[in-house]
Amino acid sequence: MHNRLAQSSSPYLRQHADNPVHWQPWDAAALAQARARDLPILLSIGYSACHWCHVMAHESFADAQTAALMNSRFVNIKVDREERPDLDRIYQLAHQALTERSGGWPLTVFLSPHDLLPFFAGTYFPKSPRYGMPAFADLLQRVSAWFAGHREQAAAQSAQLQAFLQRQYALPQQQAMPPATRVADAEHALLQRFDPHWGGFGSAPKFPHSGDLELLLASDSEPCRAAALHSLTRMAEGGIHDQLGGGFSRYSVDKRWEIPHFEKMLYDNALLLPLYAKAAALSGETHYRATAEAIARWLEHEMHAPDGGYYAALDADSEGEEGRFYVWDNAAVRAVLPPDVYTVAAAHWGLDAAANFEGRHWHLHIARPLAEVANALGISLALAQQHLDTARARLLAMRHTRIRPALDDKRLTAWNAMLASGYARAAAALDHPDWIQRARAIVAFIDDKAMRDGRLHASVQGGEAQFAAYLDDTAWLLLAHLDLLAVDPDPNHLHRAIALADSLLAHFEDSDGGGFFFTADDQETLPVRPRSFIDEATPAGAAIAAQALLRLAWLLAEPRYLDAVERCLCAGNDTLHSQPAAAASLLLVLRDWHAPATQLVLRLPHQRGPVWQPAITAAHRQGIAVIQLPCASAADDPLPMHPGKGDGIAYLCTGSACLAPISDPDALLRELQGLARRE
């Protein structure tokens, strides 16, 4: 045996290619090897930006003595959770069952080689005993000895665990449609946990929870919208938001959003971009727009691949230290900034206070509003802004000379489609034409590079499509094409959306129990087939699928899609009842089921002029879903329910009820303005 990770598609796996551990990827050869040798599998799941994954790799996997133990007693398999989220979901749940604790990364599970079910699990284990945990080498010997001497007990435990996993993913029979009051229940639960000073929900650590913020921002309740806006403001002021380069880190280790866990993930920024754009459109506050534009600049500068698509993540660590790339020494800042510029920057970003990172460094956050700083210094706000811009440019230039955090350069379909959706929605909210082009480019990249043999795949690495698509890949790409139709009248978006919707129903839907499985019906057989209605770091794929199918159902008057959404909501009833604040994305679907959203279908002439643009802009500002398509002949019309003719025609619909067609752009604008007043 030898280490087989050097040719892996995953940067995370390749980071372990030089370990003395005989790591194997999860594949048929590795699993067959474990069965043939009758050795337990040591499964280690992590990802490239995971700090504690790096710590365990340095302490244990790079150690020759520890590796010798692993190689002699186990078949060792390393998995990138971002390439194999199906495996991560199953074994995180198994860890929870075995330990009665939440999991995390690195996830360390020991599997029976014959049924692939774990008999022992944990997360990070230190090289020497500490934190109340045994040394990893001692644990390896004890686990190996127990498995050798307790095979019958291990088999009995596996049977119990299999039954537990199946129960967790099973659905109660004959569930009813959840009532509309579930949405208000969730809003109430979120407001109960809302931090009125710092924003967000609960205490440290604090995550953005974009789905919760989107639910509150879409509410008719003023306290709900205020909570969402306050949270977005506080997050943008905090150190979780890179005050120099833009973009958001994954979470804050404190309740003030001040010190982040410094890894930056594509998905967080893809989800936050349209939220800040929507906040700007709703409130008229320019700072939300500035934050959205800063996210977009960071995405283009740091994450955009030259040949298309966007990279997955930036590491938290550089030079072996978390946050080293981002934090500052006060003396170094003083040395690079003129005194008057330093005075403004120090007061605004907290450099004039005590060190806030490990007691010896400063991490920038907005400590005092710039207007307050200008007033205290007796200078104009314009001059203070000029000084701050100078400070930002000089500190960024200095930061660019540092050794950069590692980049995970795989391009994940789900996260890229999420960003295409985000760019399209943000473009509609803020009238940003260049963002439309970015969204178009992303879906073109996915269609070109992530398709293989007519099938969507989950990752692109080295120019190759890898791993058959999961639910999230298909659902987010479907939603991205629908969101693009709001700003880009290309009928190909509708054709692709229909094909993806049909693929969802064919390969992922549980047509008997309702809802959607995470894996396709023809993917690898695992101990269980996972599914969930709960939002995690990203919205639940089932909720995104239902959201997209509901929009498409009303657009096409297609009962198959409507029936699938109804089955999904009924299947999620227990979850929405027992955990109302944990499934915000599904609640957005439930809200639109009970009170269908208004949709504007606009058929435009091929040489479209500017006459329809005021109405389009008004619809976007009101949050009305817009579908733009060119007029077409009856023979090839992609939308026969809303035919296009002449110089353009508009259909304003709520669910299946539509007003009379409107052919006058000014009349449409007046109708929209009247609708806004009535609301």
Secondary structure, DSSP 8 states (H G I E B T S, - for coil): -----TT-S-HHHHTTTTSSS--B-SSHHHHHHHHHHT--EEEEEE-TT-HHHHHHIIIIIT-HHHHHHHHHH-EEEEEETTT-HHHHHHHHHHHHHHHSS---SSEEEEE-TTT--EEEEES---SSSBTTB--HHHHHHHHHHHHHH-HHHHHHHHHHHHHHHHHHH---SS-----THHHHHHHHHHHHHB-TTT-SBSSSSB---HHHHHHHHT-S-HHHHHHHHHHHHHHHHSTTB-TTT--B-SEESSTTS-SEE--EEHHHHHHHHHHHHHHHHHH--HHHHHHHHHHHHHIIIIIB-TTSSB--EE-SEETTEETTTT-B-HHHHHHHS-HHHHHHHHHHHTTTS---BTTTBB-----S-HHHHHHHHT--HHHHHHHHHHHHHHHHHHHTTS----EE--EEHHHHHHHHHHHHHHHHHHT-HHHHHHHHHHHHHHHHHSEETTEEEEEEETTEEEEE--HHHHHHHHHHHHHHHTT---HHHHHHHHHHHHHHHHHTB-TTT-SB-SS-TTS---SS-----S--SS--HHHHHHHHHHHHHHHHT-HHHHHHHHHHHHHTHHHHHH-TTS-HHHHHHHHHHHS--EEEEEEE-SS--GGGHHHHHHHHHTT-EEEEEE---GGG-S-TTS---TT-EEEEEETTEE---B--HHHHHHHHHHHHHH-
